[in-house]
Amino acid sequence: MAASDTGGKKAAGRAFAALAIFIALTALLFFYNPSGFYLWAKAIHVIAVIAWMAGMLYLPRLFVYHADAAPGSETSETFKIMEGRLLRLIINPAMMVTWVLGLWLAWSGFGFSGGWLHAKIALVVAMSGVHGYFSAAVRRFAADQNTKPARHWRIMNEVPTLLMIVIVILVIVKPF
């Protein structure tokens, strides 16, 4: 087994242990004080959103550089490891926590009502679609099958940013 495989498995183990601890602490907060859980859920949701967006903004930037690297080169292999770990250990878990707590907050705090909330959820679905597109790209890069130029990834790098801006405006301003 290569050193990077061992390091990746250890990192994955630590990430899953951290996620399990996080879930356990969140459950403990809920059962300890159900009436005060809303604000904790909101804080944890915001933390998860920040982690998800950090990854969604960084991953396509990695693709920009990876698209210019020769397939099979040491640089390309390094990008494969970076992209895979970023997706598996940060972006995917952060998205899951974002969705679970976000839906709970929408139900608990707003009863799933409000035009702004419906628009926000639609945009989060779109962000999840972009996440899926990036996940497929990680697999294509890993198989040395990327066909998109660096310019494509520069443009795609802006999509999560634009979605995030509109989502934040909807949440803060609640225009409708």
N, C-alpha and C positions, 0 to 999 in steps of 0.2 A: 504494500500500500504506500502510495506517495505521501510525502510530508504534507502537501496541501490537502489531500483527502482526509488525513488524520486531523489536521487543524480545522477543516470544515466540519467534520463530525463533532468535534469538541465544541465548536462555536454553535452548531445547531443544538446540541444537547443543552448548552448554557442558555440559549435563547428560549427553548421549550420549557426549561426549568423556571426561567424568569417569567414566562407567560403563565405557567401554572401557579406560581406564587402570586402573580398579579390577579389572576382570576379568584384565587382563594381569598386574598385580602379584600377584593371587591365584594365577594359574597359575604364575608365577615362584616364589612361595613353595612351592607344591606340588612343582614339579620340583627346586627347590634342596634341599629337605629333606623328602621325603615322610613320613619317620617323625615329624617334628615338626610336620607340617601340621595335625594334629587340633586342637591348642590355637589355632592361627591361625584355623582354620575356625570354631571355637566363638566366638572373639572377633568375627570379622567377622559371623557369624550374629547375635550379640547386637546389634551395631551396626545391622544391617539391620532387626532386629525393632524396635528403638527408633525408627528412622526411619519404619517402616511404621505403628507405633502412634501416633506423633506426628501423622502425616497422617490416620489413621483417627479420631483424637479431634478434630482440628481441622476436617475437612471437614464433618461434620454440624452443627458450630457455625456454619460459614459458611451452610449451608442454612437454619438458624433465621433468620438475618438476611435472607437472600435471599428467603425465603418472604414476608416482610413488605414487600419492596421492590416498587414498581410495575413490571410488565413493560415493558421498553423504556427505563426510566429510566436515568440515568447511574449510579446506585447499582447497579441490576441488572446493567448491562453490566460494571461493575467486578467484581462478584461472579462473573460468568461467567468472566472472565479469571483471577481468583484460583483458582477451583475447578478449572478446566481445567489450569492450570499445576501446581497442587498434586498433582492426580491423575497427570498425565503425567510430571512431572519428579521427583517424590519418592515418592509412594505406589506406583505401578506398579513402578518399578525396585527399590524396597526389598522389595516382596512377592516379586519374582522371586528376588532374592538370598537372602531368607529361606527360600524353598522349596528352592532348589537346595542350599544348604549344610545346611539342616535335614535333608533327606532323606539327604544324604551322611553327616552326623553320626549319624543314626538307624541307617544301615546299618553304618558303620564302627565306631561305638562300642557299639552295642547289638544289632546283627544284627536289627533291627526286632522285638526281643522285649521283653516287659514290658507288663503291663496299663496302667500309667501312660502309656507311650509311645503305645499304641494310642488311649487316651482323648485324649491331647494332639493327636495327628494328626487325630482326628475334630473336635476343637475348632478346630484350625487350618483344616480344611476349612470349618467353619462361619464362621470369620472371613473366609475367602476368599469365601464366599457373600455376607457382608455387604459386602465390598469390591465385589463385582459389583453389588449393589443400589445402592451409592453411585455406582458408575460410571454406571449407568443413570440415576440421578438427575441427575448432572452433565449428561448428554445432554439430559434433559428440561428442566432449567433453561436450558440453552443455547438450546433451541428455544422458550422461554417457554411450556412445557407442564406445569409443575409443578402438581399438584393437591393436594398435601399441605400442611396448615397447619404453622405454626412449631411447634406443640405436638407434632406427629408427629416432627419432626426433633429436638426436645428429648429425646423418649423414645429415638429411634434413636441419639442421642449416647451413651446409656448402654450399648448392646449391646456395642460393642468393649471397653469398660471391664470389663464383667462377664466376657466371654470371656477377656480378658487376665489377670484376677485368677485364674481357675481354671487357666489354662494355666501361669502362673508357679508356683502351688502344686503342680501336678502335677510340674513339672520339678524344683523344689527338694526337696519332701517325698517324692516317689515313693511315694505311699501304698499302692500295690498293684502 
